[in-house]
């Protein structure tokens, strides 16, 4: 049996403030809320080093709730 999971990645805009972790977490939380009834399976934070400094991103893996009839 195959299992499919959805995912998205988000980061702050490149440049000044790109390393603002609290801002990134708030943005990710708002996106999760906008998805509706989902189950989050995993959150993974990555950090890329750029000329402007660390640039974190978060990938969220989630499953849509099964429709109820």
ROKETOR-981631 format. One record per atom (N, C-alpha, C): residue in one letter; x, y, z; atom name; residue number from 1. Coordinates in Angstrom, 1 decimal, decimal comma. Example, Ala and Ser with C-alpha at 12.3 -4.5 7.8 and 13.67 -1.06 7.14 Angstrom:
% residues 2
[atom A [13,2 -5,7 7,8] N 1]
[atom A [12,3 -4,5 7,8] CA 1]
[atom A [13,2 -3,3 7,8] C 1]
[atom S [12,8 -2,2 7,1] N 2]
[atom S [13,7 -1,1 7,1] CA 2]
[atom S [12,9 0,0 7,9] C 2]
***
This chain:
% residues 69
[atom X [0,8 -1,2 0,0] N 1]
[atom X [0,0 0,0 0,0] CA 1]
[atom X [0,9 1,2 0,0] C 1]
[atom X [0,6 2,2 -0,9] N 2]
[atom X [1,4 3,4 -0,9] CA 2]
[atom X [0,8 4,4 0,0] C 2]
[atom X [1,6 5,3 0,5] N 3]
[atom X [1,2 6,3 1,4] CA 3]
[atom X [1,7 7,7 0,8] C 3]
[atom X [0,8 8,6 0,7] N 4]
[atom X [1,2 9,9 0,2] CA 4]
[atom X [1,1 10,9 1,3] C 4]
[atom X [2,1 11,8 1,4] N 5]
[atom X [2,1 12,9 2,3] CA 5]
[atom X [2,4 14,2 1,6] C 5]
[atom X [1,8 15,2 2,1] N 6]
[atom X [1,9 16,6 1,5] CA 6]
[atom X [3,1 17,3 2,3] C 6]
[atom X [3,7 18,3 1,6] N 7]
[atom X [4,7 19,1 2,3] CA 7]
[atom X [4,8 20,4 1,7] C 7]
[atom X [5,3 21,3 2,4] N 8]
[atom X [5,7 22,7 1,9] CA 8]
[atom X [6,9 23,1 2,7] C 8]
[atom X [7,7 24,1 2,1] N 9]
[atom X [8,8 24,7 2,7] CA 9]
[atom X [8,6 26,2 2,7] C 9]
[atom X [9,1 26,8 3,8] N 10]
[atom X [9,0 28,3 3,9] CA 10]
[atom X [10,3 28,8 4,5] C 10]
[atom X [10,6 30,0 4,1] N 11]
[atom X [11,7 30,8 4,6] CA 11]
[atom X [11,3 32,3 4,6] C 11]
[atom X [12,0 33,0 5,5] N 12]
[atom X [11,8 34,5 5,4] CA 12]
[atom X [12,4 35,0 4,1] C 12]
[atom X [12,0 36,2 3,6] N 13]
[atom X [12,6 36,7 2,4] CA 13]
[atom X [14,1 36,9 2,6] C 13]
[atom X [14,8 36,7 1,5] N 14]
[atom X [16,3 36,8 1,6] CA 14]
[atom X [16,6 38,3 1,9] C 14]
[atom X [17,8 38,5 2,6] N 15]
[atom X [18,2 39,8 2,9] CA 15]
[atom X [18,1 40,1 4,4] C 15]
[atom X [18,1 41,3 4,8] N 16]
[atom X [18,0 41,7 6,2] CA 16]
[atom X [16,8 41,0 6,9] C 16]
[atom X [17,1 40,4 8,0] N 17]
[atom X [16,0 39,7 8,7] CA 17]
[atom X [15,7 38,3 8,3] C 17]
[atom X [16,5 37,8 7,4] N 18]
[atom X [16,3 36,4 6,9] CA 18]
[atom X [16,5 35,4 8,0] C 18]
[atom X [17,3 35,7 9,0] N 19]
[atom X [17,6 34,7 10,0] CA 19]
[atom X [16,7 34,8 11,2] C 19]
[atom X [15,6 35,6 11,1] N 20]
[atom X [14,6 35,8 12,2] CA 20]
[atom X [13,8 34,5 12,5] C 20]
[atom X [14,2 33,7 13,4] N 21]
[atom X [13,5 32,4 13,6] CA 21]
[atom X [12,1 32,6 14,2] C 21]
[atom X [11,9 33,5 15,1] N 22]
[atom X [10,5 33,7 15,6] CA 22]
[atom X [9,5 34,1 14,5] C 22]
[atom X [10,0 35,0 13,6] N 23]
[atom X [9,2 35,4 12,4] CA 23]
[atom X [8,9 34,2 11,5] C 23]
[atom X [9,9 33,4 11,3] N 24]
[atom X [9,7 32,2 10,4] CA 24]
[atom X [8,7 31,2 11,1] C 24]
[atom X [8,8 31,0 12,4] N 25]
[atom X [7,9 30,1 13,1] CA 25]
[atom X [6,5 30,6 13,0] C 25]
[atom X [6,3 31,9 13,2] N 26]
[atom X [4,9 32,5 13,1] CA 26]
[atom X [4,4 32,4 11,7] C 26]
[atom X [5,2 32,5 10,7] N 27]
[atom X [4,7 32,4 9,3] CA 27]
[atom X [4,3 30,9 9,0] C 27]
[atom X [5,2 30,0 9,4] N 28]
[atom X [4,8 28,6 9,3] CA 28]
[atom X [3,5 28,2 10,0] C 28]
[atom X [3,4 28,7 11,2] N 29]
[atom X [2,2 28,4 12,0] CA 29]
[atom X [0,9 29,0 11,3] C 29]
[atom X [1,0 30,2 10,7] N 30]
[atom X [-0,1 30,8 10,0] CA 30]
[atom X [-0,4 29,9 8,8] C 30]
[atom X [0,6 29,4 8,1] N 31]
[atom X [0,3 28,6 6,9] CA 31]
[atom X [-0,4 27,3 7,3] C 31]
[atom X [0,1 26,7 8,4] N 32]
[atom X [-0,5 25,4 8,9] CA 32]
[atom X [-2,0 25,7 9,2] C 32]
[atom X [-2,3 26,8 9,9] N 33]
[atom X [-3,6 27,1 10,3] CA 33]
[atom X [-4,5 27,3 9,0] C 33]
[atom X [-3,9 27,9 8,0] N 34]
[atom X [-4,7 28,2 6,8] CA 34]
[atom X [-5,1 26,9 6,0] C 34]
[atom X [-4,3 25,8 6,3] N 35]
[atom X [-4,6 24,5 5,6] CA 35]
[atom X [-5,9 23,8 6,1] C 35]
[atom X [-6,3 24,2 7,3] N 36]
[atom X [-7,5 23,6 7,8] CA 36]
[atom X [-7,2 22,4 8,7] C 36]
[atom X [-8,0 21,4 8,6] N 37]
[atom X [-7,8 20,2 9,5] CA 37]
[atom X [-6,7 19,3 8,9] C 37]
[atom X [-5,5 19,4 9,4] N 38]
[atom X [-4,4 18,6 8,9] CA 38]
[atom X [-3,7 18,0 10,1] C 38]
[atom X [-3,0 16,9 9,9] N 39]
[atom X [-2,1 16,3 10,9] CA 39]
[atom X [-0,7 16,5 10,5] C 39]
[atom X [0,1 17,2 11,3] N 40]
[atom X [1,5 17,5 11,0] CA 40]
[atom X [2,3 16,2 11,4] C 40]
[atom X [3,0 15,7 10,5] N 41]
[atom X [3,8 14,5 10,8] CA 41]
[atom X [5,3 14,8 11,2] C 41]
[atom X [5,8 15,9 10,6] N 42]
[atom X [7,2 16,3 10,9] CA 42]
[atom X [7,5 17,7 10,5] C 42]
[atom X [8,4 18,3 11,2] N 43]
[atom X [8,9 19,7 10,9] CA 43]
[atom X [10,4 19,5 10,8] C 43]
[atom X [11,0 20,0 9,8] N 44]
[atom X [12,5 19,9 9,6] CA 44]
[atom X [13,0 21,3 9,3] C 44]
[atom X [13,9 21,8 10,1] N 45]
[atom X [14,6 23,1 9,9] CA 45]
[atom X [15,9 22,9 9,2] C 45]
[atom X [16,1 23,7 8,2] N 46]
[atom X [17,4 23,7 7,5] CA 46]
[atom X [18,0 25,1 7,6] C 46]
[atom X [19,3 25,2 7,5] N 47]
[atom X [19,9 26,5 7,5] CA 47]
[atom X [20,9 26,6 6,4] C 47]
[atom X [20,7 27,5 5,5] N 48]
[atom X [21,7 27,8 4,4] CA 48]
[atom X [22,5 29,0 4,8] C 48]
[atom X [23,8 28,9 4,6] N 49]
[atom X [24,7 30,1 4,9] CA 49]
[atom X [24,8 30,9 3,6] C 49]
[atom X [24,4 32,1 3,6] N 50]
[atom X [24,5 33,0 2,5] CA 50]
[atom X [25,4 34,2 2,8] C 50]
[atom X [25,6 35,1 1,8] N 51]
[atom X [26,4 36,3 2,1] CA 51]
[atom X [25,7 37,2 3,1] C 51]
[atom X [24,4 37,1 3,3] N 52]
[atom X [23,6 37,9 4,3] CA 52]
[atom X [23,6 37,2 5,6] C 52]
[atom X [24,2 36,0 5,7] N 53]
[atom X [24,2 35,3 7,0] CA 53]
[atom X [23,3 34,0 6,9] C 53]
[atom X [23,0 33,4 8,0] N 54]
[atom X [22,2 32,2 8,0] CA 54]
[atom X [20,8 32,5 7,5] C 54]
[atom X [20,3 31,5 6,7] N 55]
[atom X [19,0 31,7 6,1] CA 55]
[atom X [18,2 30,4 6,4] C 55]
[atom X [17,5 30,3 7,5] N 56]
[atom X [16,8 29,1 7,9] CA 56]
[atom X [15,5 29,0 7,0] C 56]
[atom X [15,1 27,7 6,9] N 57]
[atom X [13,8 27,4 6,3] CA 57]
[atom X [13,3 26,2 7,0] C 57]
[atom X [12,0 26,0 6,9] N 58]
[atom X [11,3 24,9 7,6] CA 58]
[atom X [10,5 24,2 6,5] C 58]
[atom X [10,6 22,9 6,5] N 59]
[atom X [9,8 22,0 5,7] CA 59]
[atom X [8,8 21,3 6,6] C 59]
[atom X [7,5 21,4 6,3] N 60]
[atom X [6,4 20,8 7,1] CA 60]
[atom X [5,8 19,6 6,3] C 60]
[atom X [5,7 18,5 6,9] N 61]
[atom X [5,1 17,3 6,3] CA 61]
[atom X [3,8 17,1 7,0] C 61]
[atom X [2,7 17,0 6,2] N 62]
[atom X [1,4 16,9 6,8] CA 62]
[atom X [0,4 16,0 6,0] C 62]
[atom X [-0,6 15,6 6,6] N 63]
[atom X [-1,7 14,8 5,9] CA 63]
[atom X [-3,0 15,6 6,1] C 63]
[atom X [-3,7 15,6 5,0] N 64]
[atom X [-5,1 16,2 5,1] CA 64]
[atom X [-6,0 15,3 5,8] C 64]
[atom X [-6,9 15,8 6,6] N 65]
[atom X [-7,9 15,0 7,3] CA 65]
[atom X [-8,8 14,3 6,3] C 65]
[atom X [-9,2 13,1 6,6] N 66]
[atom X [-10,1 12,4 5,7] CA 66]
[atom X [-11,5 13,1 5,7] C 66]
[atom X [-12,1 13,3 4,6] N 67]
[atom X [-13,4 13,9 4,6] CA 67]
[atom X [-14,4 13,0 5,3] C 67]
[atom X [-15,3 13,7 6,1] N 68]
[atom X [-16,3 12,9 6,8] CA 68]
[atom X [-17,6 13,0 6,0] C 68]
[atom X [-18,4 11,9 6,0] N 69]
[atom X [-19,6 11,9 5,2] CA 69]
[atom X [-20,8 11,9 6,1] C 69]
***
